[in-house]
Amino acid sequence: MHTYIPKKPNARGKILIALGVFFVFLLLILPLTLIFVAAFRGGWALFTSNLLDKDMLSAIRLTLLVALLTVPVNLVFGTLIAWCVTKFQFTGRKILIAFIDAPFALSPVVAGLCYLLLYGNQSWLGGWLDSQGIQVIFAWPVIVLVTIFITSPYVARELIPLMEVQGTDEEEAAILLGASGWRMFWRVTVPNIKWALLYGTVLTTARAVGEFGSVAVVSGSIRGQTNTLPLHVQLLQQDYNSIGAFTAALLLASIALLTLILKTIFEYRQGKKLAAPLG
């Protein structure tokens, strides 16, 4: 198999590269830079005051809690679904794969409304939970549930193409040599998919931290209780506290940049893993 090696650009190519770099700077780098500048516009003392505000700290804690509960669930779910659709042929397989992509196609606001109908007091499930003294809607549990729904495809969608390429030869060889199912999974499957697994986990974390639309519908945006960082940015902006809003946005941007760095590392390692058999 021949490896494609990019050629050096000619004059026209250099112009296109310059245009590409210009648009990246204008549309991506400049807005992110302005967030950092605006957050410190009032000085370090004002930045610290906004950062340590009790409602800000509550929003940070809730955002981290949602991410910590969402990621492990989708890690297990994504791995299980990827295993099912790549290791077995069964009726409805294509339909199952299509449903995995449903959160990509569905508006987050619509997803939030679906959960509002499912767990609201007017539904049989929501009414029963309320009668048992369990509050789901307008509380952190529904934020976690809707975030799990929105982020559910990321791990599966990273694993499925890789596991399809790898096939089942190594797993079958391990079974024939006497390995149990669990031993085969941990010793053969996991090492082969670890970089894609980490990559999917990073994407899931980033989306869980930054989710706004669906959470806005189901949370009620109660200050100090059901306000995540993205919702807190909106509330601070509505309060005309632009420095506070940019402080919260800076936290989200920092998480995004960290995610970008990790994504690049894992993408590079995954690319090397895929290219290794071809070398």
C-alpha positions as CSV (number, residue, x, y, z in Angstrom):
1,M,0.0,0.0,0.0
2,H,1.4,3.4,-1.0
3,T,1.5,6.2,1.6
4,Y,0.4,9.6,0.3
5,I,3.1,12.2,0.9
6,P,1.9,15.9,0.7
7,K,3.8,17.9,-1.9
8,K,5.3,21.3,-1.4
9,P,2.9,24.1,-2.2
10,N,3.3,26.2,-5.3
11,A,2.4,29.9,-5.5
12,R,-1.3,29.2,-5.7
13,G,-1.0,26.7,-2.9
14,K,0.7,29.2,-0.6
15,I,-2.1,31.7,-1.2
16,L,-4.7,29.1,-0.2
17,I,-2.6,28.2,2.9
18,A,-2.4,31.9,3.8
19,L,-6.2,32.2,3.4
20,G,-6.7,29.2,5.5
21,V,-4.5,30.4,8.3
22,F,-6.2,33.8,8.2
23,F,-9.7,32.4,8.6
24,V,-8.5,30.1,11.4
25,F,-7.1,33.1,13.2
26,L,-10.2,35.3,12.5
27,L,-12.8,32.7,13.4
28,L,-11.1,30.6,16.1
29,I,-7.9,32.0,17.6
30,L,-9.1,35.7,17.9
31,P,-12.4,34.9,19.7
32,L,-10.5,32.7,22.2
33,T,-7.9,35.3,22.8
34,L,-10.5,38.0,23.4
35,I,-12.1,35.8,26.1
36,F,-8.8,35.7,28.0
37,V,-8.4,39.5,27.6
38,A,-12.0,40.3,28.6
39,A,-11.8,38.1,31.7
40,F,-8.9,40.1,33.0
41,R,-10.1,43.5,31.8
42,G,-11.0,44.6,35.3
43,G,-7.8,43.4,36.9
44,W,-6.7,40.3,38.8
45,A,-8.7,41.3,42.0
46,L,-12.0,41.4,40.1
47,F,-11.2,38.2,38.2
48,T,-10.5,36.4,41.5
49,S,-13.7,37.9,43.1
50,N,-15.8,36.5,40.3
51,L,-14.0,33.2,40.3
52,L,-14.5,32.7,44.0
53,D,-18.2,33.8,44.0
54,K,-20.3,31.2,45.7
55,D,-22.6,30.8,42.7
56,M,-19.6,30.4,40.4
57,L,-18.1,27.7,42.7
58,S,-21.4,25.9,42.8
59,A,-21.6,26.0,39.0
60,I,-18.1,24.6,38.8
61,R,-18.9,21.8,41.2
62,L,-22.0,20.8,39.4
63,T,-20.3,20.8,36.0
64,L,-17.5,18.6,37.3
65,L,-20.1,16.3,39.0
66,V,-22.0,15.9,35.8
67,A,-18.8,15.1,33.8
68,L,-17.6,12.6,36.5
69,L,-20.9,10.7,36.3
70,T,-21.5,11.0,32.6
71,V,-18.1,9.8,31.3
72,P,-17.9,6.4,33.1
73,V,-21.5,5.5,32.0
74,N,-20.8,6.4,28.3
75,L,-17.4,4.6,28.5
76,V,-19.1,1.4,29.4
77,F,-22.1,2.0,27.1
78,G,-19.9,3.0,24.1
79,T,-17.5,0.0,24.5
80,L,-20.4,-2.4,24.9
81,I,-22.3,-1.1,21.8
82,A,-19.1,-1.0,19.7
83,W,-18.4,-4.6,20.7
84,C,-21.9,-5.8,19.8
85,V,-22.0,-4.2,16.3
86,T,-18.4,-5.1,15.3
87,K,-18.1,-8.6,16.7
88,F,-21.5,-10.0,15.8
89,Q,-23.8,-10.0,12.8
90,F,-27.5,-9.9,13.7
91,T,-30.8,-8.7,12.4
92,G,-31.3,-5.0,13.1
93,R,-27.6,-4.2,13.4
94,K,-27.8,-1.3,10.9
95,I,-30.8,0.1,12.7
96,L,-28.9,0.0,16.0
97,I,-25.9,1.8,14.5
98,A,-28.4,4.5,13.2
99,F,-29.8,4.9,16.6
100,I,-26.3,5.4,18.1
101,D,-26.1,8.5,15.9
102,A,-29.5,9.9,16.9
103,P,-28.1,12.4,19.5
104,F,-25.9,13.9,16.7
105,A,-29.0,14.6,14.5
106,L,-31.4,15.6,17.3
107,S,-31.3,19.2,18.6
108,P,-30.2,19.4,22.2
109,V,-33.3,21.5,23.0
110,V,-35.5,18.7,21.6
111,A,-33.6,16.2,23.7
112,G,-34.2,18.3,26.8
113,L,-38.0,18.5,26.0
114,C,-38.1,14.7,25.7
115,Y,-36.6,14.3,29.1
116,L,-38.9,17.0,30.5
117,L,-41.9,15.0,29.2
118,L,-40.5,11.8,30.5
119,Y,-39.6,12.9,34.0
120,G,-42.0,15.8,34.4
121,N,-44.8,15.6,37.1
122,Q,-47.4,15.2,34.3
123,S,-45.9,11.9,33.1
124,W,-46.6,8.6,34.8
125,L,-42.9,8.0,35.5
126,G,-42.3,11.5,36.8
127,G,-45.4,11.5,38.9
128,W,-44.5,8.1,40.5
129,L,-40.9,9.4,41.3
130,D,-42.4,12.5,42.8
131,S,-44.7,10.5,45.0
132,Q,-41.7,8.5,46.2
133,G,-40.0,11.8,47.2
134,I,-37.4,11.5,44.4
135,Q,-36.9,14.8,42.5
136,V,-35.5,14.3,39.1
137,I,-36.7,17.2,37.0
138,F,-35.1,20.6,37.8
139,A,-32.4,18.8,39.8
140,W,-29.0,17.4,39.2
141,P,-30.1,13.9,38.3
142,V,-32.0,15.0,35.1
143,I,-28.9,17.1,34.1
144,V,-26.8,14.0,34.3
145,L,-29.4,11.9,32.4
146,V,-29.8,14.3,29.5
147,T,-26.0,14.9,29.3
148,I,-25.5,11.1,29.1
149,F,-28.0,11.1,26.2
150,I,-26.3,13.9,24.4
151,T,-22.8,12.5,24.8
152,S,-23.6,8.8,24.2
153,P,-22.3,8.5,20.6
154,Y,-18.7,9.8,21.1
155,V,-17.0,6.7,22.6
156,A,-18.9,4.3,20.4
157,R,-18.2,6.3,17.2
158,E,-14.5,6.3,17.9
159,L,-14.4,2.6,18.6
160,I,-16.6,1.2,15.9
161,P,-14.4,2.1,12.8
162,L,-11.2,0.9,14.6
163,M,-12.7,-2.4,15.8
164,E,-14.1,-3.1,12.3
165,V,-10.6,-2.6,10.8
166,Q,-9.0,-4.8,13.4
167,G,-11.4,-7.7,12.9
168,T,-11.7,-10.6,15.3
169,D,-8.6,-12.7,14.5
170,E,-6.6,-11.8,17.7
171,E,-9.6,-12.4,20.0
172,E,-10.4,-15.7,18.3
173,A,-6.7,-16.8,18.7
174,A,-6.8,-15.9,22.4
175,I,-9.9,-17.9,23.0
176,L,-8.4,-20.9,21.1
177,L,-5.3,-20.7,23.3
178,G,-7.5,-21.0,26.4
179,A,-8.1,-17.4,27.5
180,S,-11.5,-16.7,29.2
181,G,-13.7,-14.0,27.8
182,W,-12.7,-11.4,30.4
183,R,-9.0,-12.2,30.1
184,M,-9.2,-11.9,26.3
185,F,-11.0,-8.6,26.6
186,W,-8.5,-7.1,29.0
187,R,-5.3,-8.5,27.5
188,V,-6.2,-8.3,23.7
189,T,-9.1,-6.0,23.0
190,V,-8.4,-3.1,25.4
191,P,-4.7,-2.7,24.4
192,N,-5.8,-2.5,20.8
193,I,-8.4,0.1,21.3
194,K,-6.9,2.1,24.2
195,W,-6.0,5.3,22.3
196,A,-9.4,5.4,20.6
197,L,-11.0,4.8,24.0
198,L,-9.1,7.7,25.5
199,Y,-9.9,9.9,22.5
200,G,-13.6,9.2,22.8
201,T,-13.4,9.8,26.6
202,V,-11.9,13.2,26.0
203,L,-14.6,14.2,23.5
204,T,-17.3,13.0,25.9
205,T,-15.8,15.0,28.7
206,A,-15.6,18.2,26.6
207,R,-19.2,17.9,25.4
208,A,-20.5,17.1,28.9
209,V,-18.8,20.1,30.4
210,G,-19.9,22.5,27.6
211,E,-23.5,21.2,27.1
212,F,-26.0,24.1,27.2
213,G,-29.3,23.5,25.2
214,S,-30.6,20.4,26.7
215,V,-29.5,21.3,30.2
216,A,-31.2,24.7,30.0
217,V,-34.5,23.0,29.3
218,V,-34.5,20.5,32.2
219,S,-32.5,22.2,34.9
220,G,-34.5,25.3,35.7
221,S,-31.3,27.3,35.9
222,I,-31.5,27.7,39.7
223,R,-28.6,29.8,41.0
224,G,-26.4,27.8,43.3
225,Q,-28.3,24.5,42.7
226,T,-28.9,23.6,39.0
227,N,-26.6,26.1,37.3
228,T,-23.8,24.6,35.3
229,L,-21.0,26.7,33.9
230,P,-22.5,27.3,30.5
231,L,-25.8,28.3,32.1
232,H,-23.9,30.5,34.5
233,V,-22.3,32.4,31.6
234,Q,-25.8,33.3,30.3
235,L,-27.1,34.4,33.7
236,L,-24.1,36.6,34.4
237,Q,-24.4,38.2,31.0
238,Q,-28.1,38.8,31.7
239,D,-27.1,40.5,35.0
240,Y,-24.8,42.8,33.0
241,N,-21.8,41.3,34.8
242,S,-19.7,40.9,31.7
243,I,-16.4,40.3,33.6
244,G,-18.1,37.5,35.5
245,A,-19.5,36.0,32.3
246,F,-16.1,36.1,30.7
247,T,-14.5,34.6,33.8
248,A,-16.8,31.6,33.5
249,A,-16.2,31.5,29.8
250,L,-12.5,31.5,30.4
251,L,-12.9,28.3,32.5
252,L,-14.8,26.7,29.7
253,A,-12.3,27.8,27.1
254,S,-9.4,26.5,29.2
255,I,-11.1,23.1,29.5
256,A,-11.6,23.2,25.7
257,L,-8.0,24.0,25.1
258,L,-6.9,21.2,27.4
259,T,-9.3,18.9,25.6
260,L,-7.8,20.0,22.2
261,I,-4.3,19.2,23.4
262,L,-5.3,15.8,24.7
263,K,-7.3,15.1,21.5
264,T,-4.3,15.9,19.4
265,I,-2.1,13.6,21.4
266,F,-4.5,10.7,21.4
267,E,-5.3,11.2,17.7
268,Y,-1.6,11.1,16.9
269,R,-1.1,7.9,18.9
270,Q,-4.1,6.3,17.4
271,G,-2.8,7.2,13.9
272,K,0.5,5.6,14.7
273,K,-1.3,2.5,15.9
274,L,-3.3,2.2,12.7
275,A,-0.3,2.9,10.5
276,A,1.9,0.3,12.3
277,P,0.7,-2.8,10.4
278,L,1.3,-0.9,7.1
279,G,4.8,0.1,7.9
